[in-house]
């Protein structure tokens, strides 16, 4: 598999995991708010945290599975992943708010700034995960694919 093919496979898998994470987030948020009467803000903190843990596990074992040995602790890897996901969420919200500020008419079509924010958030999350969180695994996998080692 060539490097661009490997990158595309990882990006696709990462996006699929993102959809799963969204479903986890939405389900937990909905249950906490509607079934248990929890305020949406603390419920969102819980749902986001659980979704991040779920996507970390799936990404760790599927998207970035190439090497099983990890040079850092599991806790360090997870904290890095949580940090990257938080940056991605902040980027997403920032782009969403910026788009609405630049064109208030977009309030009638909120899916447009939502999609813009989601695209930027996905890029931040994927780059951070590939280059920092799972970097050892990605580099080792690339070397193994290209050299046969």
C-alpha positions as CSV (number, residue, x, y, z in Angstrom):
1,X,0.0,0.0,0.0
2,X,1.4,3.4,-1.0
3,X,1.7,6.2,1.6
4,X,-1.2,8.2,0.0
5,X,-3.4,5.0,0.1
6,X,-2.5,4.4,3.7
7,X,-3.3,8.1,4.5
8,X,-6.7,7.8,2.7
9,X,-7.5,4.6,4.5
10,X,-6.7,6.2,7.9
11,X,-8.7,9.3,7.1
12,X,-11.7,7.2,6.1
13,X,-11.5,5.1,9.2
14,X,-11.1,8.2,11.3
15,X,-14.2,9.8,9.8
16,X,-16.2,6.6,10.3
17,X,-15.1,6.5,14.0
18,X,-16.1,10.2,14.2
19,X,-19.7,9.2,13.1
20,X,-19.7,6.5,15.7
21,X,-18.5,9.1,18.3
22,X,-21.3,11.5,17.3
23,X,-23.9,8.7,17.7
24,X,-22.5,7.9,21.2
25,X,-22.4,11.6,22.1
26,X,-26.0,12.2,20.9
27,X,-27.5,9.1,22.5
28,X,-26.0,9.8,25.9
29,X,-26.9,13.5,25.7
30,X,-30.4,12.7,24.8
31,X,-30.9,10.1,27.5
32,X,-29.4,12.3,30.2
33,X,-31.5,15.3,29.2
34,X,-34.8,13.7,28.4
35,X,-34.9,10.6,30.7
36,X,-33.0,12.0,33.7
37,X,-33.7,15.7,33.5
38,X,-30.1,16.7,33.6
39,X,-29.3,20.2,32.3
40,X,-27.9,20.1,28.7
41,X,-24.5,21.6,29.7
42,X,-23.4,19.1,32.3
43,X,-25.0,16.4,30.2
44,X,-22.9,17.5,27.3
45,X,-19.8,17.3,29.4
46,X,-20.6,13.7,30.3
47,X,-21.6,12.7,26.7
48,X,-18.5,14.4,25.2
49,X,-16.2,12.6,27.6
50,X,-17.8,9.2,27.0
51,X,-17.7,9.7,23.2
52,X,-14.0,10.7,23.3
53,X,-13.2,7.6,25.4
54,X,-15.1,5.4,22.9
55,X,-13.5,7.0,19.8
56,X,-10.1,6.7,21.4
57,X,-10.5,3.0,21.9
58,X,-11.8,2.4,18.4
59,X,-9.2,4.6,16.8
60,X,-6.5,2.9,18.9
61,X,-7.5,-0.6,17.8
62,X,-8.7,0.1,14.2
63,X,-7.6,3.4,12.6
64,X,-4.1,3.4,14.1
65,X,-3.7,-0.3,14.8
66,X,-0.6,-0.8,12.7
67,X,1.7,-1.3,15.7
68,X,0.6,-2.7,19.1
69,X,3.7,-1.6,21.1
70,X,3.3,1.9,22.4
71,X,6.3,3.9,23.7
72,X,4.1,5.9,26.1
73,X,1.6,4.9,28.7
74,X,-2.0,4.3,27.9
75,X,-3.0,7.1,30.2
76,X,-0.6,9.5,28.4
77,X,-2.0,8.5,25.1
78,X,-5.6,9.0,26.2
79,X,-4.8,12.4,27.8
80,X,-3.2,13.5,24.5
81,X,-6.2,12.2,22.6
82,X,-8.6,14.1,24.9
83,X,-6.5,17.3,24.5
84,X,-6.6,17.0,20.7
85,X,-10.3,16.3,20.7
86,X,-10.9,19.3,22.8
87,X,-8.9,21.4,20.4
88,X,-10.9,20.0,17.5
89,X,-14.2,20.8,19.3
90,X,-13.0,24.4,20.0
91,X,-11.9,24.8,16.4
92,X,-15.3,23.5,15.2
93,X,-17.2,25.9,17.4
94,X,-14.8,28.8,16.5
95,X,-15.3,28.3,12.7
96,X,-19.1,28.0,13.3
97,X,-19.3,31.2,15.3
98,X,-16.9,33.0,12.8
99,X,-19.0,32.0,9.8
100,X,-22.2,33.2,11.5
101,X,-20.5,36.5,12.5
102,X,-19.3,37.1,8.9
103,X,-22.6,36.3,7.4
104,X,-25.6,36.6,9.7
105,X,-27.9,35.3,7.0
106,X,-26.4,31.9,7.7
107,X,-28.5,31.7,10.8
108,X,-31.3,30.6,8.3
109,X,-29.0,27.8,7.0
110,X,-27.1,26.7,10.1
111,X,-26.0,23.5,8.5
112,X,-23.6,25.4,6.4
113,X,-21.5,26.8,9.2
114,X,-22.0,23.5,11.0
115,X,-20.4,21.7,8.1
116,X,-17.6,24.3,7.9
117,X,-16.8,23.8,11.6
118,X,-17.1,20.0,11.3
119,X,-14.6,20.0,8.4
120,X,-12.0,22.1,10.4
121,X,-12.6,20.1,13.5
122,X,-12.1,16.8,11.7
123,X,-8.8,18.1,10.1
124,X,-7.5,19.3,13.5
125,X,-8.5,16.0,15.2
126,X,-7.0,13.8,12.5
127,X,-3.8,15.7,12.2
128,X,-3.3,15.8,16.0
129,X,-4.1,12.1,16.4
130,X,-1.9,11.0,13.5
131,X,1.0,13.3,14.3
132,X,1.0,13.4,18.1
133,X,-1.3,10.9,19.8
134,X,-0.6,7.8,17.7
135,X,2.6,9.2,16.0
136,X,4.9,6.3,16.9
137,X,2.4,3.8,15.5
138,X,1.9,5.7,12.3
139,X,5.6,6.2,11.6
140,X,6.4,2.5,12.5
141,X,3.5,1.3,10.2
142,X,4.7,3.5,7.3
143,X,8.3,2.1,7.7
144,X,7.0,-1.5,7.8
145,X,4.8,-1.0,4.8
146,X,7.5,0.7,2.7
147,X,10.5,-1.4,3.7
148,X,8.8,-4.7,4.5
149,X,10.4,-4.7,7.9
